[in-house]
Amino acid sequence: MLKKTLISLALASSVVATSSAAVNVFSWNDGKSSLSTSGNFRFAFQSVDTTSERGATYNKTSRNTWNMRSRVMFSLKQYVTDNLEAGAFLRLTHTFMSRHDYSLTWNYANRSYGAKTYSSSHAKNAIKPDRFYTYLDSKSLGRLTVALSTGDFITGQGAADVRDFGTSTFYLSNQARAITNAYLKNYQDRLVRYDSPNVAESVPLSFSASYGDMRSNQKVGSETKRRYDTEVSGAVMYQLGSLGRVQFLAAKKQVYANYTTKYATEGYQLGADLRPTGALRVRAEVGTAHEASATAYTSYKDVGVDLSYALGDFTPYGGLLYLNKQIKYKDASTATQATHQYEVYVGTSYSLAKKVANAFNFTLFVEANHVYTDYYKNYSNRNGDHAYGFAGGLIVTW
């Protein structure tokens, strides 16, 4: 039987304790074909305080963000034969954000504070499609997915958003993993992806591969010409029954710096997503990536672990992340630079109410993290940065 593809899991509500079953709008072919819908609403607040030392000065910034996001998803499933299914997925999203920034500088030389600055920004995106794909799914041959950009957001990028190491946080941003640098950022214009069934009934081994590209406008004299940055990625996954899975990921992107020159980044990751008990979930990974540019070669190495545990209506979670980054410049007169980045995060969700009006689920969450960046090699005027984050909010699913 075809292993359920991870892209369908990721594009549904997959955060801890907030997923909800899709509701059938209508069905046909004796229930074998259907149009279903689901949705979620998140209202959240986030506060991040960052402190940094720059030789003669000590700087502190604070960013407070209010965010409201609504999503409605539609899934179409069309029965073709007992072995073949066709379908499509569409997601509509509306967002509102209000951000407030404060900054203050302390000067060690004259022992005085500089002027305190404040700025604010507000943004609203009207409801619009931000994710769309179609697929053919065969129990014996595998699944082929084709995703096209809606012109506003990502298509559903290959390995980047469905197989990469994930954390349990709901709103706080976690530091990037090494392999993330080997995926195209922003949105992809086109994506083709294949997910295989298990190689044999008795061998729960499967693989996945994808190709995506993104338009890159390049100047040639006074004329703007079109190029395409590309990404190739894949994974080999081994299911451990109810215990979970282990996987190996690989990705390579090529990005144009100008019309004739492009540079590559390669990344690899070995990870596991395990459920030793029904309540405990453990995710762990180790990864590396190598990036080339016009001026330097950059290497990344990371490790991470994330734990969550269901305790009645509560699901506490936490994790540790580490990333090492080294920049070796092509100009031999420029010294190699390097940083360590450490992150710890904790939080919990609480299921406030389920199946209200036989449809709505309400979940509260609070979480916090601390990120420390150590500029340990050849950053003469930078000692270290600390970022302390807190977030909380309400999630409604239906």
C-alpha positions as CSV (number, residue, x, y, z in Angstrom):
1,M,0.0,0.0,0.0
2,L,1.2,3.4,-0.9
3,K,2.7,5.2,2.1
4,K,0.7,8.4,2.7
5,T,2.7,11.2,1.2
6,L,4.1,13.8,3.6
7,I,3.0,16.7,1.4
8,S,-0.6,16.0,2.2
9,L,0.1,15.9,5.9
10,A,2.0,19.1,5.9
11,L,-0.5,21.1,4.0
12,A,-3.3,20.2,6.4
13,S,-3.2,21.4,10.0
14,S,-0.3,19.5,11.3
15,V,0.8,21.4,14.4
16,V,0.5,19.7,17.8
17,A,-3.0,19.2,19.0
18,T,-4.7,21.5,16.5
19,S,-5.5,19.2,13.5
20,S,-9.1,18.6,12.6
21,A,-10.7,16.2,10.1
22,A,-11.9,17.7,6.8
23,V,-15.7,18.0,6.3
24,N,-17.2,16.6,3.2
25,V,-19.0,19.3,1.1
26,F,-20.4,16.6,-1.1
27,S,-19.4,13.2,-2.5
28,W,-20.2,11.0,-5.5
29,N,-19.2,7.7,-7.1
30,D,-20.7,6.0,-4.0
31,G,-18.5,8.0,-1.7
32,K,-15.3,7.3,-3.6
33,S,-15.0,10.8,-4.9
34,S,-15.5,13.9,-2.8
35,L,-15.0,17.6,-2.2
36,S,-14.0,18.4,1.4
37,T,-13.0,21.5,3.3
38,S,-11.2,22.4,6.5
39,G,-9.9,25.6,8.0
40,N,-8.0,27.3,10.9
41,F,-7.8,30.7,12.5
42,R,-4.8,31.9,14.6
43,F,-4.7,35.0,16.7
44,A,-1.3,35.5,18.3
45,F,1.1,37.9,20.0
46,Q,4.9,37.7,19.9
47,S,7.6,39.7,21.7
48,V,11.3,39.4,20.9
49,D,14.0,41.3,22.8
50,T,17.5,41.2,21.3
51,T,20.7,42.4,23.0
52,S,24.1,42.7,21.2
53,E,27.5,44.1,21.9
54,R,29.4,46.0,19.2
55,G,32.7,46.9,20.8
56,A,32.0,50.3,22.2
57,T,28.2,50.0,22.3
58,Y,25.5,47.8,23.8
59,N,22.4,47.7,21.7
60,K,18.9,46.5,22.7
61,T,15.9,46.1,20.4
62,S,12.4,45.0,21.1
63,R,9.8,43.9,18.6
64,N,6.2,43.3,19.5
65,T,3.9,41.7,16.8
66,W,0.2,41.1,16.7
67,N,-0.9,38.6,14.1
68,M,-4.2,37.3,12.8
69,R,-4.3,34.6,10.1
70,S,-7.2,32.8,8.6
71,R,-7.0,29.8,6.3
72,V,-9.6,27.8,4.4
73,M,-8.6,24.6,2.5
74,F,-10.4,22.7,-0.2
75,S,-9.5,19.1,-1.2
76,L,-10.8,17.5,-4.4
77,K,-10.6,13.7,-4.7
78,Q,-11.7,12.0,-7.9
79,Y,-12.0,8.2,-8.2
80,V,-10.6,6.9,-11.5
81,T,-10.0,3.1,-10.8
82,D,-9.5,1.0,-7.8
83,N,-5.8,1.7,-8.3
84,L,-5.8,5.3,-9.3
85,E,-7.0,8.6,-7.8
86,A,-6.8,12.1,-9.1
87,G,-7.1,15.2,-7.0
88,A,-6.3,18.8,-6.2
89,F,-5.7,21.0,-3.2
90,L,-6.3,24.8,-2.8
91,R,-5.6,27.0,0.2
92,L,-6.9,30.5,0.7
93,T,-5.2,32.7,3.3
94,H,-6.0,36.1,4.9
95,T,-3.4,37.8,7.2
96,F,-3.2,40.9,9.3
97,M,-0.1,42.1,11.2
98,S,0.7,45.0,13.5
99,R,4.4,45.4,14.4
100,H,6.0,47.8,16.9
101,D,9.8,48.2,17.2
102,Y,11.9,49.9,19.9
103,S,15.7,50.3,20.1
104,L,18.1,51.8,22.5
105,T,22.0,52.1,22.5
106,W,24.3,52.4,25.5
107,N,27.8,53.9,24.9
108,Y,30.5,52.5,27.1
109,A,32.9,55.4,26.5
110,N,30.8,58.3,27.7
111,R,28.5,56.0,29.8
112,S,25.3,57.4,28.3
113,Y,22.2,56.2,26.4
114,G,21.4,57.3,22.9
115,A,18.0,58.4,21.8
116,K,15.3,55.8,22.1
117,T,13.7,55.1,18.7
118,Y,10.3,53.7,17.8
119,S,8.7,52.6,14.6
120,S,5.6,50.7,13.7
121,S,4.2,49.0,10.6
122,H,0.9,47.4,9.7
123,A,0.1,45.0,6.9
124,K,-3.0,43.3,5.6
125,N,-3.3,40.7,2.8
126,A,-6.8,40.2,1.5
127,I,-7.9,36.6,1.2
128,K,-6.3,35.0,-1.8
129,P,-4.9,31.6,-3.0
130,D,-1.5,31.0,-1.5
131,R,-1.1,27.3,-2.3
132,F,-2.3,25.0,-5.1
133,Y,-1.4,21.6,-6.4
134,T,-2.8,18.7,-8.4
135,Y,-1.9,15.0,-8.2
136,L,-2.3,11.5,-9.5
137,D,-2.0,8.8,-6.9
138,S,-1.6,5.1,-7.7
139,K,-1.4,2.5,-5.0
140,S,1.1,0.5,-7.1
141,L,3.0,3.2,-9.0
142,G,3.2,6.1,-6.6
143,R,2.1,9.7,-6.5
144,L,2.9,12.5,-8.9
145,T,2.3,16.0,-7.7
146,V,2.4,19.2,-9.9
147,A,2.3,22.6,-8.1
148,L,2.0,26.0,-9.7
149,S,2.6,29.3,-8.0
150,T,-0.4,31.4,-7.4
151,G,1.8,34.5,-7.9
152,D,1.7,35.5,-4.3
153,F,3.2,32.8,-2.1
154,I,5.1,29.5,-2.3
155,T,3.7,26.5,-4.2
156,G,4.4,23.9,-1.6
157,Q,8.1,23.5,-2.0
158,G,9.4,20.0,-2.4
159,A,11.3,18.9,0.6
160,A,11.7,22.3,2.2
161,D,8.3,22.4,3.9
162,V,7.3,18.8,4.2
163,R,10.3,16.6,5.0
164,D,12.6,19.1,6.7
165,F,13.2,18.8,10.5
166,G,10.3,20.4,12.2
167,T,9.6,21.8,15.7
168,S,6.5,22.0,17.8
169,T,6.4,25.8,18.0
170,F,3.2,27.5,16.9
171,Y,4.3,31.1,16.2
172,L,7.9,31.7,17.4
173,S,10.4,31.4,14.5
174,N,13.2,28.8,15.1
175,Q,16.7,29.2,13.6
176,A,17.2,27.7,10.2
177,R,18.7,24.2,9.8
178,A,21.7,23.6,7.5
179,I,19.8,22.0,4.7
180,T,17.3,24.9,4.6
181,N,20.1,26.9,2.7
182,A,20.0,24.3,-0.1
183,Y,16.3,25.0,-0.9
184,L,15.0,27.9,-2.9
185,K,13.5,30.6,-0.8
186,N,10.4,32.7,-1.4
187,Y,8.1,30.9,-3.9
188,Q,8.7,28.5,-6.7
189,D,7.0,29.1,-10.0
190,R,6.7,25.4,-10.8
191,L,7.2,22.2,-8.9
192,V,7.0,18.5,-9.9
193,R,7.3,15.9,-7.3
194,Y,7.2,12.1,-7.2
195,D,6.6,9.9,-4.1
196,S,7.1,6.2,-4.5
197,P,5.2,3.4,-2.8
198,N,7.1,1.0,-0.5
199,V,9.6,-0.9,-2.5
200,A,8.0,-4.2,-1.3
201,E,5.1,-5.3,0.8
202,S,7.6,-6.5,3.5
203,V,10.1,-3.6,3.1
204,P,8.7,-0.3,4.3
205,L,11.3,1.7,2.3
206,S,10.2,4.6,0.0
207,F,11.7,7.6,-1.7
208,S,10.7,11.0,-3.0
209,A,12.2,13.4,-5.5
210,S,11.2,16.8,-6.7
211,Y,12.3,19.5,-9.1
212,G,11.3,23.2,-8.8
213,D,12.3,26.5,-10.3
214,M,11.8,30.2,-9.6
215,R,12.0,33.1,-12.1
216,S,15.1,35.2,-11.7
217,N,15.1,38.5,-13.5
218,Q,18.7,39.5,-14.6
219,K,19.9,42.7,-16.1
220,V,21.8,42.5,-19.4
221,G,22.8,46.1,-20.2
222,S,19.6,48.0,-20.1
223,E,17.4,45.0,-20.8
224,T,15.9,42.7,-18.2
225,K,16.0,39.0,-19.2
226,R,14.5,36.0,-17.5
227,R,16.5,33.2,-15.9
228,Y,15.3,30.4,-13.6
229,D,16.9,29.4,-10.3
230,T,16.5,25.7,-9.8
231,E,16.1,23.2,-7.0
232,V,16.4,19.4,-7.0
233,S,15.7,17.6,-3.8
234,G,14.9,14.1,-2.6
235,A,14.5,11.8,0.4
236,V,14.8,8.1,1.3
237,M,12.4,7.1,4.1
238,Y,12.2,4.0,6.2
239,Q,9.0,3.3,8.3
240,L,9.5,1.7,11.7
241,G,5.8,0.8,12.0
242,S,4.0,2.6,14.8
243,L,7.4,3.8,16.2
244,G,7.8,6.3,13.4
245,R,10.3,6.8,10.6
246,V,13.9,7.6,9.8
247,Q,14.9,9.5,6.7
248,F,17.8,10.9,4.7
249,L,17.4,14.1,2.7
250,A,19.4,15.7,0.0
251,A,18.9,19.0,-1.8
252,K,20.8,21.2,-4.3
253,K,19.8,24.7,-5.6
254,Q,21.5,26.8,-8.3
255,V,20.9,30.5,-8.1
256,Y,21.9,33.1,-10.8
257,A,24.1,35.9,-9.6
258,N,23.9,37.5,-13.0
259,Y,22.8,36.5,-16.5
260,T,25.7,34.1,-17.1
261,T,26.9,33.0,-13.7
262,K,25.1,30.9,-11.1
263,Y,26.2,29.3,-7.8
264,A,25.2,26.1,-6.1
265,T,24.4,25.1,-2.6
266,E,24.2,21.4,-1.5
267,G,22.7,20.1,1.7
268,Y,22.1,16.8,3.5
269,Q,20.2,15.8,6.5
270,L,19.7,12.6,8.5
271,G,16.7,12.6,10.8
272,A,14.1,10.7,12.7
273,D,10.5,11.3,13.7
274,L,9.7,8.8,16.4
275,R,6.8,8.0,18.8
276,P,8.2,5.7,21.4
277,T,4.8,5.8,23.2
278,G,1.4,7.0,22.0
279,A,1.9,10.3,24.0
280,L,5.6,11.0,23.3
281,R,7.0,12.3,20.1
282,V,10.7,12.7,19.4
283,R,12.2,14.4,16.4
284,A,16.0,14.6,15.9
285,E,18.3,15.5,13.1
286,V,21.9,16.2,12.0
287,G,22.7,18.1,8.8
288,T,25.3,19.9,6.7
289,A,25.3,22.2,3.8
290,H,27.9,23.9,1.5
291,E,27.2,27.2,-0.3
292,A,29.1,29.0,-3.0
293,S,28.9,32.7,-3.9
294,A,30.9,35.2,-5.9
295,T,33.1,36.1,-2.9
296,A,33.1,33.1,-0.5
297,Y,32.4,29.5,0.4
298,T,30.0,29.0,3.4
299,S,29.6,25.8,5.3
300,Y,26.8,25.0,7.8
301,K,26.5,22.1,10.3
302,D,23.6,21.6,12.7
303,V,22.0,19.2,15.2
304,G,18.5,19.4,16.7
305,V,16.1,17.6,18.9
306,D,12.4,18.3,19.7
307,L,10.2,16.6,22.2
308,S,6.4,16.8,22.8
309,Y,4.2,14.8,25.2
310,A,0.4,14.7,25.4
311,L,-0.9,15.0,29.0
312,G,-4.6,15.0,28.8
313,D,-5.6,18.4,27.4
314,F,-2.1,19.7,27.7
315,T,0.8,19.0,25.2
316,P,4.1,20.4,26.6
317,Y,7.0,20.6,24.1
318,G,10.6,21.8,24.0
319,G,13.8,21.5,22.0
320,L,17.4,22.3,21.5
321,L,19.0,23.5,18.3
322,Y,22.7,24.2,17.3
323,L,24.1,25.6,14.1
324,N,27.8,26.3,13.2
325,K,28.5,28.6,10.3
326,Q,31.9,29.2,8.7
327,I,32.6,31.7,5.9
328,K,35.8,31.2,3.9
329,Y,36.5,34.1,1.6
330,K,38.0,33.6,-1.9
331,D,40.2,36.6,-1.2
332,A,43.1,35.1,0.7
333,S,43.7,38.4,2.5
334,T,40.3,38.2,4.3
335,A,40.2,36.0,7.3
336,T,37.7,33.1,7.7
337,Q,34.7,34.0,10.0
338,A,32.6,31.7,12.1
339,T,29.7,31.7,14.5
340,H,28.0,29.3,16.9
341,Q,24.2,29.6,17.3
342,Y,22.3,27.9,20.1
343,E,18.6,27.9,20.7
344,V,16.4,26.4,23.4
345,Y,12.6,26.6,23.4
346,V,9.7,25.4,25.6
347,G,6.0,25.7,25.4
348,T,2.7,24.0,25.8
349,S,-0.7,23.9,24.1
350,Y,-4.0,23.4,25.9
351,S,-7.2,22.0,24.3
352,L,-9.8,24.5,25.5
353,A,-12.8,22.9,23.8
354,K,-13.5,20.3,21.1
355,K,-16.3,19.9,18.6
356,V,-18.2,23.1,19.6
357,A,-21.3,23.2,17.4
358,N,-20.0,19.8,16.2
359,A,-17.4,21.6,14.2
360,F,-14.9,23.9,16.0
361,N,-11.9,23.1,18.1
362,F,-10.2,25.7,20.3
363,T,-6.6,25.5,21.4
364,L,-4.5,27.9,23.5
365,F,-0.7,28.0,23.4
366,V,2.2,29.8,25.1
367,E,5.9,29.4,24.2
368,A,9.3,31.0,24.8
369,N,12.8,30.7,23.4
370,H,16.3,31.9,23.8
371,V,18.8,32.2,20.9
372,Y,22.5,33.0,21.6
373,T,24.9,33.7,18.7
374,D,28.6,33.5,19.5
375,Y,30.8,35.4,17.0
376,Y,33.9,33.4,17.9
377,K,36.2,33.8,14.9
378,N,37.3,37.1,13.4
379,Y,34.4,39.3,14.3
380,S,36.5,42.0,16.0
381,N,33.7,44.2,17.2
382,R,31.0,41.6,17.9
383,N,30.9,39.6,21.1
384,G,27.6,37.9,21.1
385,D,23.8,38.4,20.6
386,H,21.0,37.2,22.8
387,A,17.4,37.0,21.6
388,Y,14.6,36.2,24.0
389,G,11.2,35.4,22.5
390,F,7.7,34.9,23.9
391,A,4.5,34.1,22.1
392,G,0.9,33.1,23.0
393,G,-2.4,32.9,21.2
394,L,-5.5,31.1,20.3
395,I,-6.0,28.6,17.4
396,V,-9.4,27.6,16.1
397,T,-9.7,24.7,13.7
398,W,-12.8,23.3,11.8
